[in-house]
Amino acid sequence: MTRLLIVTADDLGLTRGVNAAVRQAHEDGIVTATSLLAVGREFDDAAAMLRDVPTLELGAHLALVGEDPPLLSAREIPTLVDSRGAFPLSYRTVVRRGLTGRLDPDDVRRELDAQLQRVLGVGVPVTHVDTHQHTHLWPTVATVVADLARAAGVPAVRLPGSHSHAPVGMGVRLLSRRTRSALRAAGRATTEDYAGLDEAGHLDADRFRRTLADAVRRGARTVEINTHPAQAGDGDLRRFTWDYQWADELAMLLDPAVRDEIAVAGFTLGGFAALTTSDGAA
């Protein structure tokens, strides 16, 4: 059985080093799709690169968290920001606000729609949507993201998941099932299996091999593996405290042995455009 593997690179637009790494990981490596951060400082540089590399599938990486500011003002989206108009740094704040009824879905819709429209304005077909720190696992955000993707004609949405047995992993799996239902209701395609949340920032060649072997064992026909490459020595990444091994992920994505192992495992590399709604509903 031939299986589809989508290898995505997140955080395009974060820095020029990330942009260059994503391009290299596509042209010389195994990345098939990327997700553009609409609020990223280097959005314009990323947009120019995407127009120059039409074989790299484009997704919208929508943000409710992070170091970069929202597109809208604090007055327009008061439940998403602090008094300075800044996003929270962690998804945990989004969850807390959701649990306490302090996350207005209209605020979420206004900001994320503005971000999606900015990505659509690049002029390159947008094949998928996902979110920074996977905040669309939260039901309020999932519904908005699914509706925005449907309204914009974006056919696919990432379905994050976890295979960890820790409490966080169990919570992610519960939320992931609910998110799958929201995507199905909106008619959006997604992969049957996913990896990258548990491994975020630490997906070197050895861990990628283990992740791939686990995916083969689970037997899904369509799989996304989500990565975070950047160039070694990218000083602009110092403002982030994520402890990511960006350059190790880039080295893995460029490793010819990894490409060979993908083929041996029975996967064909491709993008979200290869999915159909029936794939996502499986």
C-alpha positions in Angstrom: 0.0 0.0 0.0 1.4 3.4 -1.0 1.0 6.0 1.7 1.2 9.8 1.5 3.6 11.7 3.8 3.4 15.4 4.1 6.5 17.0 5.6 5.6 20.5 6.7 7.9 23.4 7.9 6.2 25.8 10.3 7.0 29.4 11.2 7.8 30.7 7.8 8.2 34.5 8.1 9.6 34.3 11.7 13.1 35.3 10.6 15.1 35.5 7.3 17.1 32.5 8.5 13.9 30.4 8.9 12.8 31.5 5.4 16.1 30.5 3.9 16.1 27.2 5.7 12.5 26.3 4.6 13.4 27.1 1.0 16.5 24.9 1.2 14.6 22.1 3.0 12.2 22.1 0.1 14.6 22.4 -2.8 17.3 20.1 -1.5 15.4 18.1 1.1 12.0 16.5 2.0 9.8 19.5 2.9 6.7 19.5 0.8 4.6 22.3 2.4 5.2 25.3 4.7 3.0 27.5 6.9 3.4 31.2 6.8 3.1 33.2 10.0 1.0 36.3 9.1 2.3 38.2 12.0 5.9 37.3 11.4 8.5 40.1 11.1 9.9 38.6 7.9 6.5 38.0 6.2 7.4 40.1 3.1 10.7 38.2 2.6 8.8 34.9 2.9 6.1 36.0 0.5 8.8 36.9 -2.1 10.4 33.5 -1.7 7.0 31.7 -2.1 6.3 33.5 -5.3 9.7 32.3 -6.5 9.2 28.7 -5.5 5.8 27.6 -6.8 6.4 23.9 -6.0 6.3 24.6 -2.2 2.8 24.3 -0.9 1.6 27.3 1.2 -0.4 27.2 4.3 -1.6 29.9 6.7 0.0 29.6 10.2 -2.6 31.5 12.3 -1.5 32.9 15.6 -3.3 33.7 18.9 0.0 33.4 20.8 3.6 34.4 20.4 6.2 37.2 20.6 4.9 39.0 17.5 1.9 41.4 17.7 -1.5 40.7 16.3 -2.7 42.4 13.1 -5.6 44.1 14.9 -5.6 46.6 17.7 -6.4 45.8 21.4 -9.6 47.7 21.0 -10.7 45.3 18.2 -9.8 42.0 20.0 -9.8 42.7 23.7 -10.1 39.1 24.9 -7.0 38.0 22.9 -4.5 40.5 24.2 -3.1 42.2 27.3 -3.3 46.0 28.0 -0.3 46.5 25.7 -2.1 44.8 22.8 0.3 41.8 23.0 -0.6 38.1 22.6 0.1 35.7 25.4 3.2 33.7 24.9 1.7 30.3 25.5 -1.3 28.3 24.4 -2.0 27.7 28.1 -3.4 31.2 28.4 -5.7 30.6 25.5 -7.0 27.4 27.3 -7.4 29.3 30.6 -9.4 32.0 28.9 -11.5 29.5 27.1 -12.3 27.6 30.3 -13.3 30.7 32.1 -15.4 32.1 29.3 -13.0 35.0 28.5 -12.3 34.0 24.9 -14.7 35.8 22.6 -15.1 33.8 19.4 -15.9 37.0 17.5 -12.5 38.3 18.6 -10.9 35.1 17.4 -12.7 35.3 14.1 -11.7 38.9 13.4 -8.0 38.4 14.1 -7.6 35.1 12.4 -9.6 36.2 9.4 -7.3 39.2 9.0 -4.3 36.9 9.2 -5.7 34.5 6.7 -6.5 37.3 4.3 -3.0 38.5 4.5 -1.6 35.1 3.6 -4.2 34.7 0.8 -2.9 38.1 -0.5 0.6 36.6 -1.2 -0.9 35.5 -4.5 0.1 31.8 -4.2 -2.6 29.1 -3.8 -3.2 28.3 -0.1 -3.7 24.6 0.4 -4.1 24.4 4.2 -4.5 26.1 7.5 -2.9 25.5 10.9 -2.2 27.5 14.0 0.8 28.6 16.1 1.2 26.3 19.1 -1.8 24.3 17.8 -4.4 26.6 19.4 -7.1 25.3 17.1 -7.2 22.2 19.3 -9.4 24.3 21.6 -13.0 23.9 20.4 -13.8 27.7 20.1 -10.7 28.2 17.9 -11.3 24.9 16.0 -14.8 26.0 14.9 -13.5 29.4 13.8 -10.6 28.0 11.9 -12.7 25.4 10.1 -15.3 28.0 9.2 -12.7 30.5 7.9 -11.0 27.8 5.8 -14.3 26.8 4.3 -15.3 30.4 3.5 -11.9 31.0 1.9 -12.0 27.8 -0.1 -8.9 26.4 1.6 -9.4 22.7 1.3 -7.3 21.3 4.3 -6.6 22.0 7.9 -4.0 20.3 10.1 -5.2 17.9 12.7 -2.6 18.0 15.5 -2.3 14.9 17.8 -0.1 13.4 20.4 1.1 9.8 21.1 2.4 10.6 24.5 1.0 8.8 27.5 1.5 11.8 29.8 -1.6 13.8 30.9 -1.0 16.5 28.3 -0.9 13.9 25.6 -4.2 12.4 26.7 -5.7 15.9 26.7 -4.4 16.6 23.2 -6.0 13.3 21.9 -9.4 14.2 23.4 -9.3 17.7 21.9 -8.0 16.3 18.6 -11.1 14.1 18.3 -13.3 17.1 18.8 -11.3 19.1 16.2 -11.6 16.3 13.7 -15.4 16.5 14.1 -15.3 20.3 13.5 -13.2 19.8 10.3 -15.5 17.0 9.1 -18.6 19.3 9.7 -16.9 22.0 7.6 -15.9 19.6 4.8 -12.2 20.2 5.3 -9.7 17.5 4.5 -7.0 16.5 7.0 -4.5 13.6 7.4 -5.4 10.4 9.2 -2.2 10.6 11.4 0.1 13.4 12.5 3.4 13.8 14.4 5.4 16.9 15.4 3.7 18.2 18.5 5.4 15.8 20.9 8.7 16.2 19.0 8.6 20.0 18.4 12.0 21.5 18.1 13.8 18.2 18.6 13.2 16.2 15.4 16.7 15.2 14.5 17.4 12.3 12.1 17.2 9.6 14.8 13.9 10.9 16.2 12.5 11.3 12.7 13.3 7.6 12.0 11.5 6.5 15.2 8.6 8.8 14.4 8.3 7.4 10.9 8.5 3.8 12.2 5.7 4.6 14.6 3.6 6.0 11.8 4.1 2.8 9.8 3.1 0.7 12.7 -0.1 2.7 13.2 -1.0 2.0 9.5 -2.5 5.3 8.4 -2.7 6.0 4.7 -2.0 9.8 5.1 0.5 11.3 7.6 1.8 14.8 8.3 5.1 15.3 10.1 5.5 18.8 11.3 9.1 20.3 11.5 10.8 23.6 12.5 14.0 24.2 10.5 16.2 27.2 10.6 19.8 28.1 9.7 22.6 27.5 12.2 23.6 30.7 14.0 20.4 32.6 13.2 20.8 35.5 15.7 17.2 36.7 15.2 16.0 33.5 16.9 17.6 34.5 20.2 14.5 36.4 21.3 12.6 33.1 21.5 13.0 30.9 24.5 11.7 27.7 23.0 14.9 25.6 23.3 14.4 24.4 19.7 17.2 22.6 17.9 16.4 24.4 14.6 19.6 23.5 12.8 19.4 19.9 13.7 15.9 19.7 12.1 17.3 21.4 9.0 20.1 18.8 8.8 17.6 16.0 9.1 15.4 17.4 6.3 18.4 17.5 4.0 19.8 14.1 4.9 19.6 11.8 1.8 19.3 8.7 4.1 16.1 10.1 5.5 14.6 10.4 2.1 15.6 6.8 1.3 14.0 5.6 4.5 10.7 7.4 3.6 10.6 5.4 0.3 11.5 2.1 2.0 8.7 2.7 4.5 6.2 2.9 1.6 5.5 6.6 1.7 5.3 9.0 -1.2 6.1 12.6 -0.4 3.4 15.1 -1.3 1.3 18.0 -0.1 -2.1 18.8 1.2 -3.3 19.2 -2.4 -3.1 15.4 -2.6 -5.7 14.9 0.1 -9.4 14.7 -0.6 -12.3 15.3 1.7 -12.8 11.6 1.9 -9.3 11.2 3.2 -9.9 13.7 5.9 -13.1 12.0 7.0 -11.5 8.6 7.5 
